[in-house]
Amino acid sequence: MRYARFLAALLALAAPTASAAAGPASKPACARELAMTETSLIKTAVRLQTVAKISQSEQCETYRAHAAVVAKARDVFERCSTGAAREQDIGEMDGALDRVKTAIASACATQ
């Protein structure tokens, strides 16, 4: 699926921004949360790369899990990022959420 490859590439590009944004965050917990978020985004992007090879029910599960990771990442970026990196990160997560919701609606309508 082209969508899965595109989304994986997008997240791979978005994830490094989390580390860069950790610098200005004044809360010590934010640095840890941003690092965990980066790891989660990478893991879900890797899992999305297998979506073309799995059953429809597994695809739906993968898309839903991805949506949850992206929604959580958005919350972390909103709390912990600052400046232009914050706006960019939130915008990327909003776009990723829109795309995965479209994929869920398309692929999982019967489930």
Order of alpha helices (4+ residues) and beta strands (2+ residues): alpha-alpha-alpha-alpha
